[in-house]
Amino acid sequence: MIDPSAHVRLARPARDLAAAERFYVHGLGLRVLYRASAEGPGEHDLLILGWPAATWHLELVGGENLTATPSPSAEDLLVLYLDGPVDEELVRRLEEAGGTRVSQGPYWDRWGVTVADPDGYRLVLSTRSWSNAD
């Protein structure tokens, strides 16, 4: 049985780690938890982002040895449940940091704001709480 409080890592490729860092750190407010550069063949550059006390973090891989290019779809969502209104200043910062506000369809458009990151992966800032997200 897996402990429900187990930590979660979401990993995805990024074409430009500096652009991704601007979006998630300067735009969203995550922190750089770890950074590494490829040191040999078959390795890639690594950027781990999150909040120190959170039980999840985002791992972005990139660099010259990247073998999987980003291929986001409209269903590749990272949803943050804010349990309240979306701060328009936050949305503005995300856009200034390289994001693009997009429509995510009637459900998500009603319950929040969606911003695509520089690679096209979608971040949903939901006004709902996790407990009423069903």
NULO-385976 format. One record per atom (N, C-alpha, C): residue number from 1; chain; x, y, z. Coordinates in Angstrom, 2 decimals, decimal comma. Layout:
BEGIN
PT  num  chaine        x        y        z
PT  NUM       A        X        Y        Z
...
//
This chain:
BEGIN
PT  num  chaine        x        y        z
PT    1       A     0,84    -1,18     0,00
PT    1       A     0,00     0,00     0,00
PT    1       A     0,89     1,25     0,00
PT    2       A     0,53     2,21    -0,81
PT    2       A     1,29     3,45    -0,89
PT    2       A     0,71     4,45     0,10
PT    3       A     1,59     5,08     0,85
PT    3       A     1,19     6,11     1,81
PT    3       A     0,62     7,30     1,03
PT    4       A    -0,61     7,75     1,32
PT    4       A    -1,19     8,87     0,58
PT    4       A    -0,42    10,18     0,71
PT    5       A     0,48    10,27     1,67
PT    5       A     1,27    11,50     1,80
PT    5       A     2,62    11,39     1,08
PT    6       A     2,78    10,34     0,25
PT    6       A     4,02    10,16    -0,51
PT    6       A     4,26    11,38    -1,40
PT    7       A     5,51    11,72    -1,58
PT    7       A     5,85    12,85    -2,44
PT    7       A     5,64    12,49    -3,90
PT    8       A     5,29    13,48    -4,69
PT    8       A     5,03    13,31    -6,11
PT    8       A     6,00    14,18    -6,91
PT    9       A     6,58    13,60    -7,95
PT    9       A     7,43    14,36    -8,87
PT    9       A     6,79    14,27   -10,25
PT   10       A     6,51    15,43   -10,84
PT   10       A     6,02    15,51   -12,20
PT   10       A     7,22    15,85   -13,07
PT   11       A     7,54    15,00   -14,03
PT   11       A     8,71    15,22   -14,88
PT   11       A     8,28    15,44   -16,32
PT   12       A     8,91    16,41   -16,95
PT   12       A     8,62    16,67   -18,35
PT   12       A     9,82    17,35   -19,01
PT   13       A     9,93    17,20   -20,33
PT   13       A    11,03    17,85   -21,05
PT   13       A    10,73    19,33   -21,27
PT   14       A    11,79    20,10   -21,45
PT   14       A    11,67    21,53   -21,75
PT   14       A    12,68    21,89   -22,83
PT   15       A    12,23    22,65   -23,83
PT   15       A    13,13    23,09   -24,89
PT   15       A    14,18    24,08   -24,37
PT   16       A    13,76    24,92   -23,43
PT   16       A    14,62    26,00   -22,93
PT   16       A    14,40    26,10   -21,42
PT   17       A    15,35    25,56   -20,65
PT   17       A    15,19    25,55   -19,20
PT   17       A    15,15    26,96   -18,61
PT   18       A    15,87    27,89   -19,20
PT   18       A    15,85    29,27   -18,69
PT   18       A    14,46    29,88   -18,86
PT   19       A    13,81    29,62   -20,00
PT   19       A    12,45    30,13   -20,22
PT   19       A    11,47    29,47   -19,26
PT   20       A    11,62    28,18   -19,05
PT   20       A    10,75    27,47   -18,11
PT   20       A    10,95    27,99   -16,69
PT   21       A    12,20    28,25   -16,33
PT   21       A    12,49    28,79   -14,99
PT   21       A    11,85    30,16   -14,82
PT   22       A    11,94    31,02   -15,82
PT   22       A    11,29    32,34   -15,72
PT   22       A     9,79    32,17   -15,46
PT   23       A     9,14    31,28   -16,20
PT   23       A     7,70    31,08   -16,06
PT   23       A     7,34    30,57   -14,67
PT   24       A     7,98    29,49   -14,24
PT   24       A     7,58    28,84   -12,99
PT   24       A     8,13    29,52   -11,74
PT   25       A     9,29    30,14   -11,83
PT   25       A     9,87    30,81   -10,65
PT   25       A     9,42    32,27   -10,59
PT   26       A     9,71    33,03   -11,62
PT   26       A     9,37    34,46   -11,60
PT   26       A     7,88    34,70   -11,80
PT   27       A     7,24    33,84   -12,58
PT   27       A     5,81    33,99   -12,82
PT   27       A     4,97    33,38   -11,71
PT   28       A     5,13    32,07   -11,49
PT   28       A     4,29    31,36   -10,52
PT   28       A     4,78    31,51    -9,08
PT   29       A     6,07    31,62    -8,88
PT   29       A     6,59    31,77    -7,52
PT   29       A     7,19    30,51    -6,93
PT   30       A     7,40    29,47    -7,77
PT   30       A     8,09    28,28    -7,27
PT   30       A     9,55    28,62    -7,00
PT   31       A    10,22    27,77    -6,28
PT   31       A    11,65    27,95    -5,99
PT   31       A    12,46    26,89    -6,71
PT   32       A    13,70    27,22    -7,02
PT   32       A    14,61    26,22    -7,57
PT   32       A    15,08    25,37    -6,40
PT   33       A    14,73    24,09    -6,41
PT   33       A    15,12    23,17    -5,35
PT   33       A    16,42    22,45    -5,68
PT   34       A    16,68    22,29    -6,97
PT   34       A    17,90    21,59    -7,41
PT   34       A    18,15    21,93    -8,87
PT   35       A    19,43    22,02    -9,22
PT   35       A    19,83    22,29   -10,60
PT   35       A    21,09    21,49   -10,89
PT   36       A    21,16    20,89   -12,07
PT   36       A    22,35    20,16   -12,47
PT   36       A    22,53    20,28   -13,97
PT   37       A    23,79    20,26   -14,40
PT   37       A    24,11    20,27   -15,82
PT   37       A    24,59    18,90   -16,23
PT   38       A    24,31    18,55   -17,48
PT   38       A    24,77    17,27   -18,00
PT   38       A    26,29    17,20   -17,89
PT   39       A    26,78    16,06   -17,43
PT   39       A    28,23    15,90   -17,28
PT   39       A    28,80    14,87   -18,23
PT   40       A    27,95    14,20   -18,98
PT   40       A    28,46    13,19   -19,89
PT   40       A    27,42    12,76   -20,90
PT   41       A    27,80    11,86   -21,78
PT   41       A    26,87    11,38   -22,81
PT   41       A    25,62    10,74   -22,19
PT   42       A    24,49    11,04   -22,79
PT   42       A    23,24    10,45   -22,31
PT   42       A    22,63    11,15   -21,11
PT   43       A    23,33    12,12   -20,55
PT   43       A    22,78    12,88   -19,42
PT   43       A    22,13    14,16   -19,94
PT   44       A    21,29    14,75   -19,11
PT   44       A    20,62    15,97   -19,51
PT   44       A    20,69    16,99   -18,38
PT   45       A    20,44    18,23   -18,73
PT   45       A    20,35    19,28   -17,72
PT   45       A    19,06    19,07   -16,94
PT   46       A    19,07    19,45   -15,69
PT   46       A    17,96    19,16   -14,79
PT   46       A    17,63    20,39   -13,95
PT   47       A    16,34    20,65   -13,82
PT   47       A    15,86    21,75   -12,99
PT   47       A    14,67    21,23   -12,20
PT   48       A    14,78    21,24   -10,87
PT   48       A    13,67    20,79   -10,02
PT   48       A    13,12    22,01    -9,30
PT   49       A    11,81    22,21    -9,46
PT   49       A    11,13    23,39    -8,93
PT   49       A    10,02    22,98    -7,98
PT   50       A     9,74    23,82    -7,01
PT   50       A     8,64    23,55    -6,10
PT   50       A     8,66    24,52    -4,94
PT   51       A     7,90    24,18    -3,95
PT   51       A     7,93    24,90    -2,68
PT   51       A     8,51    23,94    -1,67
PT   52       A     9,44    24,38    -0,83
PT   52       A    10,14    23,46     0,08
PT   52       A     9,22    22,57     0,91
PT   53       A     8,09    23,05     1,39
PT   53       A     7,24    22,24     2,26
PT   53       A     6,20    21,42     1,50
PT   54       A     6,13    21,58     0,18
PT   54       A     5,11    20,87    -0,61
PT   54       A     5,45    19,39    -0,74
PT   55       A     4,44    18,58    -0,99
PT   55       A     4,65    17,15    -1,20
PT   55       A     4,77    16,81    -2,68
PT   56       A     4,91    17,82    -3,53
PT   56       A     5,11    17,61    -4,96
PT   56       A     6,15    18,60    -5,47
PT   57       A     6,78    18,24    -6,57
PT   57       A     7,66    19,18    -7,25
PT   57       A     7,69    18,86    -8,74
PT   58       A     8,17    19,79    -9,50
PT   58       A     8,21    19,71   -10,95
PT   58       A     9,65    19,54   -11,40
PT   59       A     9,92    18,47   -12,14
PT   59       A    11,26    18,21   -12,67
PT   59       A    11,24    18,52   -14,16
PT   60       A    12,11    19,41   -14,58
PT   60       A    12,23    19,75   -16,00
PT   60       A    13,60    19,32   -16,48
PT   61       A    13,63    18,62   -17,60
PT   61       A    14,89    18,16   -18,18
PT   61       A    15,07    18,83   -19,53
PT   62       A    16,30    19,13   -19,87
PT   62       A    16,58    19,78   -21,14
PT   62       A    18,04    19,67   -21,49
PT   63       A    18,48    20,51   -22,40
PT   63       A    19,87    20,54   -22,81
PT   63       A    20,11    19,82   -24,12
PT   64       A    21,37    19,79   -24,51
PT   64       A    21,76    19,23   -25,80
PT   64       A    21,44    17,74   -25,93
PT   65       A    21,43    17,00   -24,84
PT   65       A    21,21    15,55   -24,90
PT   65       A    19,74    15,16   -24,74
PT   66       A    18,85    16,14   -24,75
PT   66       A    17,43    15,84   -24,58
PT   66       A    16,95    14,97   -25,74
PT   67       A    16,39    13,81   -25,43
PT   67       A    15,93    12,89   -26,47
PT   67       A    14,43    12,97   -26,69
PT   68       A    13,68    13,48   -25,74
PT   68       A    12,23    13,62   -25,88
PT   68       A    11,88    15,09   -25,94
PT   69       A    11,38    15,54   -27,07
PT   69       A    10,98    16,94   -27,17
PT   69       A     9,61    17,13   -26,53
PT   70       A     9,35    18,29   -25,98
PT   70       A     8,03    18,53   -25,40
PT   70       A     6,93    18,32   -26,44
PT   71       A     5,89    17,62   -26,04
PT   71       A     4,75    17,40   -26,94
PT   71       A     3,46    17,50   -26,14
PT   72       A     3,18    18,68   -25,60
PT   72       A     1,98    18,85   -24,78
PT   72       A     0,70    18,74   -25,60
PT   73       A    -0,33    18,27   -24,94
PT   73       A    -1,66    18,28   -25,54
PT   73       A    -2,54    19,16   -24,65
PT   74       A    -3,75    19,39   -25,09
PT   74       A    -4,69    20,20   -24,30
PT   74       A    -5,06    19,51   -22,99
PT   75       A    -4,76    18,23   -22,86
PT   75       A    -5,09    17,50   -21,64
PT   75       A    -3,91    17,35   -20,69
PT   76       A    -2,74    17,87   -21,04
PT   76       A    -1,58    17,84   -20,14
PT   76       A    -1,68    19,03   -19,20
PT   77       A    -2,35    18,83   -18,07
PT   77       A    -2,64    19,92   -17,15
PT   77       A    -1,91    19,74   -15,83
PT   78       A    -1,41    20,83   -15,30
PT   78       A    -0,96    20,92   -13,92
PT   78       A    -1,98    21,85   -13,27
PT   79       A    -2,82    21,32   -12,39
PT   79       A    -3,91    22,09   -11,78
PT   79       A    -3,55    22,43   -10,34
PT   80       A    -3,60    23,70   -10,01
PT   80       A    -3,41    24,16    -8,64
PT   80       A    -4,76    24,66    -8,13
PT   81       A    -5,25    24,04    -7,06
PT   81       A    -6,54    24,40    -6,48
PT   81       A    -6,32    25,50    -5,46
PT   82       A    -6,77    26,71    -5,77
PT   82       A    -6,50    27,89    -4,94
PT   82       A    -7,54    28,13    -3,86
PT   83       A    -8,70    27,52    -3,99
PT   83       A    -9,78    27,71    -3,01
PT   83       A   -10,11    29,19    -2,85
PT   84       A   -10,21    29,88    -3,98
PT   84       A   -10,54    31,30    -3,96
PT   84       A   -10,25    31,90    -5,32
PT   85       A   -10,46    33,18    -5,46
PT   85       A   -10,28    33,83    -6,75
PT   85       A    -8,83    33,78    -7,23
PT   86       A    -8,68    33,79    -8,55
PT   86       A    -7,35    33,85    -9,16
PT   86       A    -6,91    35,30    -9,15
PT   87       A    -5,72    35,54    -8,64
PT   87       A    -5,15    36,88    -8,58
PT   87       A    -4,72    37,29    -9,99
PT   88       A    -5,32    38,34   -10,51
PT   88       A    -4,98    38,80   -11,86
PT   88       A    -3,53    39,27   -11,94
PT   89       A    -2,95    39,71   -10,84
PT   89       A    -1,53    40,08   -10,83
PT   89       A    -0,66    38,85   -11,08
PT   90       A    -1,07    37,71   -10,53
PT   90       A    -0,36    36,45   -10,77
PT   90       A    -0,43    36,08   -12,25
PT   91       A    -1,62    36,20   -12,84
PT   91       A    -1,78    35,89   -14,26
PT   91       A    -0,90    36,83   -15,09
PT   92       A    -0,87    38,09   -14,74
PT   92       A    -0,04    39,06   -15,46
PT   92       A     1,45    38,68   -15,37
PT   93       A     1,89    38,28   -14,16
PT   93       A     3,29    37,86   -13,99
PT   93       A     3,60    36,63   -14,85
PT   94       A     2,67    35,68   -14,89
PT   94       A     2,87    34,48   -15,71
PT   94       A     2,99    34,84   -17,18
PT   95       A     2,16    35,78   -17,65
PT   95       A     2,24    36,21   -19,04
PT   95       A     3,54    36,96   -19,31
PT   96       A     3,95    37,82   -18,40
PT   96       A     5,21    38,55   -18,56
PT   96       A     6,41    37,62   -18,53
PT   97       A     6,25    36,46   -17,87
PT   97       A     7,33    35,49   -17,75
PT   97       A     7,29    34,46   -18,88
PT   98       A     6,52    34,74   -19,93
PT   98       A     6,54    33,86   -21,10
PT   98       A     5,32    32,99   -21,29
PT   99       A     4,32    33,11   -20,42
PT   99       A     3,12    32,31   -20,54
PT   99       A     2,09    32,95   -21,47
PT  100       A     1,15    32,13   -21,89
PT  100       A     0,07    32,58   -22,76
PT  100       A    -1,25    32,12   -22,17
PT  101       A    -2,14    33,06   -21,89
PT  101       A    -3,46    32,70   -21,38
PT  101       A    -4,24    32,01   -22,50
PT  102       A    -4,84    30,86   -22,18
PT  102       A    -5,57    30,08   -23,18
PT  102       A    -6,91    29,63   -22,62
PT  103       A    -7,83    29,31   -23,50
PT  103       A    -9,09    28,71   -23,08
PT  103       A    -8,87    27,22   -22,90
PT  104       A    -9,42    26,66   -21,84
PT  104       A    -9,27    25,24   -21,57
PT  104       A   -10,62    24,53   -21,66
PT  105       A   -11,61    25,19   -22,21
PT  105       A   -12,92    24,58   -22,34
PT  105       A   -13,86    25,07   -21,25
PT  106       A   -15,14    24,77   -21,40
PT  106       A   -16,16    25,33   -20,49
PT  106       A   -15,92    25,05   -19,01
PT  107       A   -15,53    23,83   -18,65
PT  107       A   -15,36    23,49   -17,24
PT  107       A   -14,25    24,33   -16,61
PT  108       A   -13,03    24,24   -17,16
PT  108       A   -11,90    24,95   -16,56
PT  108       A   -12,02    26,45   -16,72
PT  109       A   -12,61    26,92   -17,83
PT  109       A   -12,80    28,35   -18,00
PT  109       A   -13,77    28,90   -16,94
PT  110       A   -14,73    28,08   -16,54
PT  110       A   -15,67    28,50   -15,49
PT  110       A   -15,00    28,49   -14,12
PT  111       A   -14,09    27,53   -13,89
PT  111       A   -13,51    27,34   -12,56
PT  111       A   -12,08    27,82   -12,44
PT  112       A   -11,62    28,69   -13,33
PT  112       A   -10,27    29,20   -13,16
PT  112       A    -9,70    29,83   -14,41
PT  113       A    -8,39    29,91   -14,43
PT  113       A    -7,64    30,52   -15,52
PT  113       A    -6,56    29,52   -15,94
PT  114       A    -6,38    29,37   -17,25
PT  114       A    -5,35    28,47   -17,77
PT  114       A    -4,30    29,28   -18,50
PT  115       A    -3,04    28,99   -18,19
PT  115       A    -1,91    29,67   -18,82
PT  115       A    -0,96    28,59   -19,34
PT  116       A    -0,62    28,67   -20,62
PT  116       A     0,34    27,73   -21,21
PT  116       A     1,75    28,23   -20,91
PT  117       A     2,61    27,30   -20,50
PT  117       A     4,01    27,66   -20,24
PT  117       A     4,75    27,80   -21,58
PT  118       A     6,03    28,17   -21,58
PT  118       A     6,75    28,38   -22,84
PT  118       A     6,80    27,16   -23,75
PT  119       A     6,66    25,96   -23,21
PT  119       A     6,63    24,75   -24,03
PT  119       A     5,22    24,35   -24,45
PT  120       A     4,20    25,04   -23,94
PT  120       A     2,83    24,73   -24,29
PT  120       A     2,10    23,88   -23,28
PT  121       A     2,78    23,44   -22,21
PT  121       A     2,09    22,70   -21,15
PT  121       A     1,20    23,67   -20,39
PT  122       A     0,05    23,19   -19,97
PT  122       A    -0,95    24,08   -19,39
PT  122       A    -0,99    24,02   -17,86
PT  123       A    -0,99    25,20   -17,28
PT  123       A    -1,13    25,40   -15,84
PT  123       A    -2,52    25,96   -15,60
PT  124       A    -3,32    25,26   -14,81
PT  124       A    -4,66    25,73   -14,47
PT  124       A    -4,64    26,25   -13,04
PT  125       A    -5,05    27,48   -12,87
PT  125       A    -5,21    28,07   -11,55
PT  125       A    -6,71    28,00   -11,26
PT  126       A    -7,11    27,03   -10,46
PT  126       A    -8,52    26,78   -10,21
PT  126       A    -9,01    27,53    -8,99
PT  127       A   -10,18    28,12    -9,11
PT  127       A   -10,79    28,82    -7,98
PT  127       A   -11,38    27,85    -6,97
PT  128       A   -11,49    26,60    -7,33
PT  128       A   -12,10    25,59    -6,46
PT  128       A   -11,09    25,09    -5,43
PT  129       A   -11,61    24,41    -4,44
PT  129       A   -10,74    23,71    -3,50
PT  129       A   -10,70    22,26    -3,94
PT  130       A    -9,70    21,54    -3,50
PT  130       A    -9,59    20,13    -3,88
PT  130       A   -10,82    19,36    -3,43
PT  131       A   -11,39    19,70    -2,29
PT  131       A   -12,52    18,96    -1,74
PT  131       A   -13,80    19,12    -2,57
PT  132       A   -13,90    20,19    -3,37
PT  132       A   -15,09    20,35    -4,20
PT  132       A   -14,78    20,24    -5,68
PT  133       A   -13,69    19,56    -6,00
PT  133       A   -13,22    19,49    -7,39
PT  133       A   -13,86    18,37    -8,19
PT  134       A   -14,74    17,59    -7,61
PT  134       A   -15,30    16,49    -8,38
PT  134       A   -16,38    16,92    -9,33
//
